[in-house]
């Protein structure tokens, strides 16, 4: 057998052995897909469901696979696994999950034979719930009589009037805080009681405004210094 024939045979055998390996390597090459996430609605009512949705990869095929979903409370430093769904061949995915507190969503695509695994970015969603909230409607310190600029009150909700006063003379001291509705008339009054022969007093009383717009009128002796604060408790949607 000639050396030339042996060389040809050896080259052919090498080709037979190597070609499947090279083909397999080429077939195994994967791309790293982009992964998007969006949770809605924003904000969400605490305890309701949000739709966590997005897209994996590109094109219309080869993007199917498991998508793990994670959530991190606004008060926490780490994400918690909360569920999973599947991306379609075109890459779209969606799942409804309950959200009870404000926080951040993100997902991880686990990959397939054509795509590498990859994380999405994050999407923050604020959760809101009704809570009793103390709101300040008026707060002022002064001396002698005072009439405020126009202010607003929550109608038919108790208004707590907190008052302190310090006077120069010991007798006949008084402090009256009046709510005057305008332009529709409404009058509510809170009085501060001084002890007999007392220079100073503090206390609180309630008003019950029935008109939204008006002003505060404070009357006292010219030498009396005072601090008045009016608050109302209302039920509002707040971040939780």
N, C-alpha and C positions, 0 to 999 in steps of 0.2 A: 504494500500500500504506500502510495507516495506521500511525501511530507505535505504537499499542497492539498491533497484530499483530506489528510488528518486535520490540517488547520481549518479547512472549511467546515468539517464535522464538529469541531470544538466550538467554533463561533456559533453554529446553529444551535448546539445544546445550550450554550450560555443564553442565547436569545429566548429559547423556550422557557428556561428557568426564570429569567429576569422579567420578561414581559408581563406575566400576571401580577408580580409584585408591584411593578411600576403602575399598572392599571389600577390596582387596589389603592395605592397611595393617592393617585389622582382622584379617584372616586371618593376617597375619605376626606378630601379637603372641605372644610366648613367655613362659612362666613359668620361673623358676629352681627346679629341683627340689632337694629334700634328697637327700643321698647318704650312706648308712651303710656301714661296713665292720667285719667281724669275722673274725679269723683264729683257727683252732683246729686241734688241741688246744693248750692252754696249761698247762704248758710242753710243748715238743715235743722229741723226741730229735733231736739234731743230725744232719742229713743226711736226715731223713724229710720227708714232705710235710705242709704245712698247707693247710687249705681256707680260701681267702680268699673271703668271701661277703658279701652285703649287699643293699640295695635302693635303687633310684633312683626319685624322684618319689613320686606318690601315685595312688590309683585303680587301675583294672585295664587301662588302655590308654594308648597315647601315650608310653610310657617307654622304648621300645626304642632301643638304640644301643650304640656301642663304649664299653668301660670299660678304661682303661689302669691297670696295677697297678705300684706302686712300693714299693721297700724301702730302708730306711736302717739300716745296721749300728749297733749301740749305740756303737761306737767312731768312727763317721763323723759328718760334719756335713751331708751332702747325701744326697738320695734318688736311687736308681738305678732306671731303668725295667727291669722284669723280665718283662713279658708283658701280654697283654690277653685279654679275654673280651667277651661281649655281654650286655647286659641284655635281658630279655624285654619284651613289651608291658606286662606288669604291673609291671616294674621289677626283678625279681629277677635276680641274677647269681651265679656261683660258678666258681672255678677252683682246681685243686690245683697247688701250687708247692713246690719243695724249700726248706728253710731249714737252713742250716748254722751260723748264729751268732745270738745274741740281737739283736733289733732291732725296728723299727717298720714297720708296713704302712700304706699309704694308697692310694686310687684316685682317678681323675678320669674322670667321665662326660663324653664329648665332645659331647653334645647331639644334637638332631635338629630336625626342622621345627617341633616343638611345645615343645621344652624347651631351655633354655640349658645350656651346659657348666657344670660345677661340681665342686669338690673335696669329698672326704669328710673326716672327721676322721682320727685315727690310732688304731692298735691295736698295743700293745707285746706281743711274744711272747718269752719266755725260751727259749733253746735249751740243752739239757743234754747232756753227754757223759761217759762214764766216763774218769776220770783217776786216776793215782796221787797220793794226797794224804798229806802228812806231818801227823799229828795228835799233839798233845801230850797224853799221858795223865797225866803228873805233872811238876811243877816246883816246887822248894822250895829255900830257903837256910836254914841254921841252924847251931847249935853243939851238939856232943855228940849223944847218942842222940835218935832221933825215931821216932814211929809215926804214920802218916797216918790220916786218916779213910777210910772205905770208898771205893774207886775202882773203875773198870771198865777192863778190858783187852780188846783184840780177841784172840779165841782162836786159837791156832796160827799167829800171825803174829809174826815177830821183833820184839822191843822193844829199841831202842837206848838204853842207859843211858850218859849223858854225865856225868862226875863231875870236880869239882875240890875240893881240900882244902888248908887252911893250918893248921898246928899250931904250938904254942909250943915244945915240946921236939923235938930233932932225931932221937931214937931211938924205935924200936918203934911207929911210927905206922901206922895202918890205917884203912880205910873200907870197910864192907860194906853193900851195898844188896840187900835181900831182898824178893821178892814172895811173899806168903803168901795163898793162895786161901782163901776163906771163903764159906759154911760147908763147901764141898767142898774138901778139902786139896789144895794145889799149892804147891810150893816151888821158887823159882828165885833164883839169887844172882849178883850182879856185884860183884867186888872191885876196889879201886883199889890199885895197887902203888906204894909209895913207894921212892925211891932210898935207898941206905944212908946213914944219918945225914941224911936229908932232912926239911926242914920242910914242904915243899909237894909236891903231885903233881896231875896231871890225866890223864885218859884216858877210854876208853869200852869198853863190853863189851855183849854181847847176852844177853837173856833170851828164853825161849820159853814164855810162859804157856799153860797148857792149861785154865785155869778163868777164867771171865769176871769174877767178883766177888772182891774181896780187899782187901789193904792193903799199903803199903810200910813196911818196917821198916829203919831206918838205925842202924847201930852204929859207934861210933868213940870215940876218947878224949875226955874231957870238955873239953879245951882246943882241940879241932880244929873249925874252922869249915869249912863245906862248902856246895857247890851241886850239886844233882842234878836232872837233867832226863831224862825218859823219853819217847821218841817211837815211834810205829808208823806204817808206811806202809800205807795201805789204798786199795783201788780204790773210788771213789765217783762217783755222778752229780753233776757240778758245772756251774755256768753257764759257757757258752762264748760 
